[in-house]
């Protein structure tokens, strides 16, 4: 099943090409759209919503043509914009109810749905306070709530962790994952922070300068590498020396030892060396390639 698709999508502005013959297919679940600032992520979302006309190319969202069915697309999708857009002098409840009505819900249904989504995003106790008194994290949650209030089939989340501290980012990412797993709503989420998307996405699309670099399932990006990481409480240097004596290739990386895997014998060597030296093993894990590594490799092609 395809949630959205583009074919040769191009958008040229007078001074820049925001999208350059972009062709992608997105299935259900949580899909990450990765790229540096200015890579074309926000432009792509606006085109998919029928808010901006492409220069060339075609696209469909939930089977609807982006060129002719923009209002229909917006009726069944949610959009959390990157920019600050909330009215400061009304409450979260008033705003989310209003947005629900704008999406076609009767007022009674909009009020019921607003209470539900504000509870889901963790603002239920604060829902009657004026938005102007909210923290950045609370305002981001209001934007997320209004994107969900009409029970869309697909939501577009543009840089939802912008401006958040580490705890706020973790909480927002957990909410995004719940949307995809518990609510059954498909998500397209953009970010320039590559590591975030490894934690929440099923599929990742990497773009740079409006061009597609790669589109793959998250497992293809984060494949196991032929490296293991070893950490002990104390005795790092004796352990490195013993493993080197046993024929292993060892690199010291801060408190960690990185070993090239020759085969099962590498794991056996670590076990035996730790036991022989009576060390406390903190970590033994196989390395994984990160999205950031793949992005760097592709960017230099």
C-alpha positions in Angstrom: 0.0 0.0 0.0 1.3 3.5 -0.9 0.5 6.5 1.2 2.1 9.0 -1.1 4.1 9.1 -4.2 5.9 11.7 -6.3 7.3 11.4 -9.8 9.9 13.9 -11.1 8.7 16.6 -8.6 10.5 19.9 -9.2 10.1 23.3 -7.7 12.2 26.2 -8.9 12.2 29.6 -7.3 13.9 32.6 -8.9 17.2 32.1 -7.0 17.1 28.4 -6.1 15.8 25.0 -7.0 14.1 23.6 -3.9 13.2 20.2 -5.4 15.0 18.6 -8.3 13.1 15.7 -10.1 12.2 14.1 -6.8 10.6 10.6 -7.2 9.7 8.7 -4.0 7.1 6.2 -2.7 6.0 6.2 0.9 4.2 3.4 2.6 2.3 3.2 5.9 4.0 3.7 9.2 6.5 6.4 10.3 8.7 7.8 7.6 11.5 10.2 8.2 12.5 12.9 5.7 16.1 13.8 6.4 18.1 16.8 5.1 20.0 19.8 6.1 18.2 23.1 6.5 17.3 24.3 3.0 17.3 20.8 1.5 13.7 21.1 0.4 11.8 19.3 3.1 9.3 22.0 4.0 8.7 22.8 0.3 7.9 19.2 -0.4 5.3 19.0 2.4 3.6 22.2 1.2 3.4 20.8 -2.3 2.0 17.5 -1.1 -0.7 19.4 0.8 -1.6 21.4 -2.4 -0.5 24.7 -0.8 2.4 25.3 -3.3 2.3 24.4 -7.0 5.2 22.4 -8.4 7.2 23.6 -11.4 7.2 20.1 -12.9 6.3 16.6 -12.0 3.3 14.9 -10.3 2.3 13.5 -6.9 -0.5 11.7 -5.1 -1.4 11.6 -1.4 -3.7 8.9 -0.3 -4.6 8.3 -3.9 -5.5 12.0 -4.6 -3.8 14.3 -7.1 -1.8 17.1 -5.5 -2.4 19.4 -8.4 -6.2 19.2 -8.4 -7.3 17.8 -5.0 -5.5 19.9 -2.5 -8.6 20.7 -0.3 -9.6 17.0 -0.3 -6.0 16.0 0.8 -6.0 18.6 3.6 -9.3 17.3 4.9 -7.9 13.9 5.6 -4.3 14.8 6.6 -2.8 16.8 9.5 0.0 19.3 9.3 2.3 20.5 12.1 4.3 23.4 10.6 7.8 24.3 11.6 7.2 28.0 12.2 5.6 29.6 15.2 2.0 30.1 14.3 -0.1 29.9 17.5 -2.3 32.8 18.8 -1.0 33.8 22.2 -4.3 35.1 23.7 -6.5 32.0 23.6 -6.3 28.6 25.3 -5.1 25.4 23.8 -8.6 24.0 24.0 -10.1 26.9 22.1 -7.5 26.7 19.4 -7.7 22.9 18.9 -11.5 23.0 18.9 -11.4 25.7 16.3 -9.0 23.7 14.1 -11.2 20.7 14.5 -14.1 22.7 13.2 -12.0 24.0 10.3 -11.4 20.4 9.4 -15.1 19.7 9.2 -16.0 18.4 12.7 -19.2 19.6 14.4 -18.5 21.8 17.4 -19.5 19.1 20.0 -17.3 16.5 18.2 -14.5 19.0 18.0 -14.6 19.7 21.7 -14.6 15.9 22.5 -11.7 15.3 20.2 -9.8 18.3 21.4 -10.0 17.0 25.0 -8.8 13.5 23.8 -5.8 14.7 21.8 -4.7 17.3 24.4 -4.7 14.4 26.9 -2.6 12.3 24.5 0.0 15.0 24.1 0.2 15.7 27.8 -1.5 19.0 28.0 -4.8 18.0 29.6 -4.2 19.8 32.9 -3.0 23.0 31.2 -5.6 23.0 28.4 -7.4 26.2 29.6 -4.3 28.3 30.0 -3.5 31.0 27.3 -1.0 29.7 24.8 1.1 32.8 25.3 2.2 31.5 28.7 3.3 28.1 27.4 6.9 26.9 27.1 8.3 26.0 23.7 7.7 22.3 24.4 4.1 23.0 25.3 3.5 25.0 22.2 5.0 22.2 20.1 2.5 19.9 21.7 -0.4 22.2 20.9 0.7 22.2 17.2 0.8 18.4 17.3 -2.6 18.2 18.9 -4.2 20.4 16.2 -2.7 18.2 13.5 -4.4 15.1 15.1 -7.8 16.6 16.2 -9.8 15.5 13.1 -8.4 11.9 13.2 -6.4 12.1 10.0 -5.1 9.2 8.0 -1.7 10.8 7.6 0.1 13.6 9.4 3.0 15.8 8.2 5.3 16.9 11.1 7.8 19.6 10.0 10.8 19.7 12.4 8.6 18.8 15.5 11.6 18.8 17.9 12.8 22.3 17.0 13.8 24.4 20.0 13.3 21.5 22.5 15.7 20.5 25.2 16.9 16.8 25.3 14.1 15.7 27.6 11.5 17.5 25.4 12.9 15.9 22.3 12.7 12.5 23.9 9.1 13.1 24.9 8.1 14.4 21.4 9.7 11.4 19.7 7.9 9.0 22.0 4.6 10.8 21.0 5.4 10.5 17.3 6.1 6.8 17.7 2.8 6.3 19.5 0.9 8.0 16.7 2.3 5.5 14.3 2.0 2.4 16.4 -1.0 2.9 18.8 -3.2 5.4 16.8 -2.5 3.7 13.4 -1.9 7.1 11.7 0.8 7.2 9.1 3.5 9.9 9.7 5.9 11.8 7.5 8.3 13.6 9.9 11.2 15.9 8.9 14.3 16.5 10.8 17.9 17.7 10.2 19.0 15.8 13.4 19.7 12.5 11.9 20.0 10.4 15.0 16.5 11.2 16.1 14.9 9.4 13.2 16.7 6.1 13.9 14.6 5.9 17.1 11.1 6.4 15.6 11.0 5.7 11.9 10.2 2.6 9.8 11.6 4.2 6.6 13.9 7.1 5.9 14.2 9.3 2.8 17.4 11.4 2.6 17.4 14.5 0.3 20.0 17.1 -0.3 19.6 20.2 -2.4 16.2 18.9 -3.4 17.6 15.7 -4.8 17.0 12.2 -3.5 20.1 10.6 -2.1 18.5 7.4 -0.7 15.2 5.9 0.4 15.3 2.8 2.5 13.8 0.9 5.4 15.5 1.9 8.7 17.0 -1.6 9.0 18.9 -1.1 5.8 20.4 2.2 7.1 21.4 0.7 10.5 22.8 -2.6 9.4 25.2 -4.4 11.8 28.8 -3.6 11.1 31.9 -5.8 11.5 32.9 -4.0 14.7 32.1 -4.6 18.4 32.3 -2.2 21.3 33.7 -3.3 24.6 33.6 -1.3 27.9 34.8 -2.3 31.3 34.7 -0.5 34.6 38.5 -0.5 35.1 41.4 -2.2 33.4 40.9 -0.9 29.9 44.6 -0.8 29.0 45.4 -4.3 30.2 42.4 -5.6 28.3 43.5 -3.9 25.1 47.0 -5.4 25.5 45.7 -8.9 26.2 43.3 -8.8 23.2 46.1 -7.5 21.0 48.3 -10.5 22.2 45.4 -12.8 21.1 45.6 -11.4 17.6 42.6 -9.0 17.7 42.7 -5.5 16.1 41.9 -3.1 18.9 41.3 0.7 18.7 40.9 2.8 21.9 38.0 5.3 21.7 37.7 7.1 25.0 36.5 4.6 27.6 35.6 2.2 24.8 37.5 -0.5 22.9 36.5 -1.1 19.3 37.4 -4.5 17.9 37.2 -5.6 14.3 35.3 -8.9 14.2 37.2 -11.8 12.7 34.5 -14.3 13.5 33.2 -16.1 16.6 36.7 -16.2 17.9 36.7 -12.4 18.5 33.8 -12.8 20.9 35.5 -15.8 22.6 38.7 -13.7 23.0 36.8 -10.9 24.7 35.1 -13.3 27.1 38.3 -15.1 28.0 40.4 -11.9 28.4 37.8 -10.3 30.7 37.6 -13.5 32.8 41.4 -13.9 33.0 41.9 -10.3 34.1 38.9 -10.4 36.5 37.3 -7.3 35.0 33.8 -6.1 35.2 32.2 -6.0 31.8 29.9 -3.0 31.3 29.1 -3.3 27.6 29.6 -5.7 24.7 27.7 -4.8 21.6 27.9 -5.1 17.9 28.3 -1.7 16.1 25.6 -0.4 13.8 25.9 1.9 10.9 24.1 5.2 11.6 22.0 7.2 9.2 24.5 10.0 9.6 27.2 7.8 8.2 25.1 6.8 5.2 24.2 10.4 4.6 27.8 11.4 4.6 28.8 8.7 2.2 26.0 9.6 -0.2 26.7 13.3 0.0 30.2 12.8 -1.3 29.2 10.7 -4.2 
